[in-house]
Amino acid sequence: MVCDGVHLTVDSDPECSAPSRLRGEGRSEGTFVPTDCIKPDLKWTLADLSGSNDPDTGDIYSGLDRFGRVKDNRWYDSGNSVDADRIKYGYDRAGNRIWRNNTVAASLSKAFDELYSYDGIHRLKTMARGILNTARSQLTTATFGECWTLDSTGNWNNYRQDDDGNGCWDLDQTRTANAVNEITNLSETVGPAWVTPAYSRAGNMTTIPKPADPTESFTATYDAWNRLVKLEEDNVSGGLWPVAEYAYDGSKRRVMVKSYTSGTLSETRHAYFTANWQNIEERLGSSPSSADPDRQFVWGLRYIDDLLLRDRDTDSDGTLDERLYALQDANWNVTAIADASATIEERYAYAAYGTPLFLDSSFDPVGSFAFNWETLFCGYSSGKKHFCTQFEIVIFILSWVFGFREISNRMLHCTNMSIRLLLACVTLSALDLRTRLQHVLLQQWPR
């Protein structure tokens, strides 16, 4: 099928003329195998380009291991016969991902491989970035690292960060939490002193360390449905002025954002969504009905976060004059964007919990963001992913619905999501509840 210049295909059964989805022993039925972009001439594939069988699995699906996990996520530039983006993965016997190899970066002698370790109950303990050795068991060169010590409920007792991989921590932070898992104190032996968060009686964080400078804070206001409606910061007079204001529709999607500069309104942005919470258009102006689109998005069929392309008005003249295509890794993090000629315009790398690093096509850091690309970690974009913080479900319910072995992989989609379920209002029978939960959740997590 063709959608605005993008051709989506699934693997064809050799005995059938019609395309079919992936099937076979040990494979996830319904998995898309290749996606062909007609313009640009880019191909995402989980199958061997030459059709040769994988020596480990014995079939052509070289991008999947024998348990159906992605081990080779490949974007191929067919016009230039080179990999535009290619990331390989390795797993331990429990299914935890233990290494990530960026082959395109390695070909340019850039250190963007990653190595992970876990504690005894499979929670992430360390993440390090650099260049993997041949055995992929350690880094020969390190450029970045993070380390966590977790308590029994998953709160961070200690967090350490090495900004340059020299083996010395640039931040060594101790945290304490109360009985309802709210951070009550932050202290450090190395690095800047972060603002300690504060919370409302409903559990919403009302004092938030600024991501760009955690030594300063935002003041947050929420509505009766616990949705963030205003962010404020200290002004030059010792009071507060607004940074942003938010409005939502009846489905809790963030449909309007007002942005302020030094307390003065600078932009009003309206967003429009599909039934699957996919942002398809944003308009600028106080009256969206008469405003021209500022950007539009086209989404694919592989997954809810399968962003194909974005059109943008770069000069506010009412014309969408820029089109860029998204390349994603196996976790739906956007790792690169390309123009219509398949030229990579920008690349992205992430810390373990999503802090982005903006890079040029050669993996060198860039100081300015020429393309204002907003869809990054796990496909998160403006107003799109509120279900990860508001859709709260108990682990044991998920285990009951899907089984423990499956849910451990599905939960990787929203590692930090709060997981609870208020069962007091449940009036469905156990069978009906299970069926409905399966239907809803399978729209949010990949099979």
C-alpha angles and dihedrals in degrees: 000000000000125000116180096322096325120111115205118198138170127207114286121231106235089226095051132062094208119079116256136187124257116287136166143103114318093005131119106249113227095033115145111233108189133016116194120202107204090196111051099027095237126139126197110199144171091189128083110266092224095045093244120148120255110246092224101045100025095228138087094260096100092161093067130062123221091275094053095255119140110255101161118033105186134186110185126197099217094185093058097027093233136112111263091190129353129172126180126198139201130199138199124233091270092056097255114143106242104175142020122199120197101200096184092054090046090053087058091046091247121144107235103127117116136211125198137192132189139205125243093282095047100260118145110264106167138013122187130180126206137082119328122225120238093268090047089228099117143005120263089194125025127201104165140010144180132191132190135193111197132197124224093278096045099260115144109252090176135011126188131183132190107198098193106023095246092132095253120108114240090190126029108175132178120202135191127198135194129232092280092050097254117146108249101174140016121193133165140201092193129025137020123332108250122211111259110238122241127206140206122237087261090059097253116142106245098173109050126183108236111251091221093048116010091189086075129052147215122224111225131204124196134196128233090277092055093252119144108249104164141023121194135179137194114281130208092266097058095259133092132273128187123266099177142349126203137202129191139202126231091276091056094252114146102242102167135038124184112197124200133200114204088342095309122113108252104166141012113199125189122198131201125201144195122237086265092059093255113151107232103167142014126194131192124220142064091270110046094187091067099032124100118240114267093195140354131201133209118203130202135221102246094086143336090268096046099126110186103180147340128217117202139185102227099182104034093243095128095258124110096226102163127066122184130176125219126229116196138192126226092282093051093253108149104241100175144002125217135194127229092279092054092252110151107236101179140000132205136207127184142209115236094274098038112276102151129227114203116218139176122239090278093053094255116139116257124212098207132045104227095175099042089220110188106176106084135125112044088344092294113163139157110318095341109107107048091122088072090066101028101038098081121182133168118248091229091054090052091047089050092050099044108011125255098269093056098041093054088066097039092054090062087078093074105020094172099040117128109245118208137117127207101221096179092091097046109118098159122108115258092253094047091047091051092048093049093046090052090051094049098041096047086063090058104038126048122246 
